[in-house]
């Protein structure tokens, strides 16, 4: 495209505690004097497990772009990610589960 692209993107994120984080963003097209909403997205993410080995992510996205060939899109994605830990010892499992805190 040879025309200038002007857009405004606003986003925010917030930790919710216990490894949870929420975030949201919105994108507007300001090209050629327009104020048109393009995309809206939100996500909820959890990081945790033994040695922070797992991430659970829920993403929502709304694409407001529409023309005669493409309709608007609402999308929800669930993602489960695991990182390589090497080896986990019995001590790591006991520490994470809280067992043995009272000497047992």
Beta strands, then each sheet from edge to edge (+ up, - down):
strand 1: 7-17
strand 2: 20-29
strand 3: 36-48
strand 4: 54-63
strand 5: 73-82
sheet 1: 1+ 2- 3+ 4- 5+
end
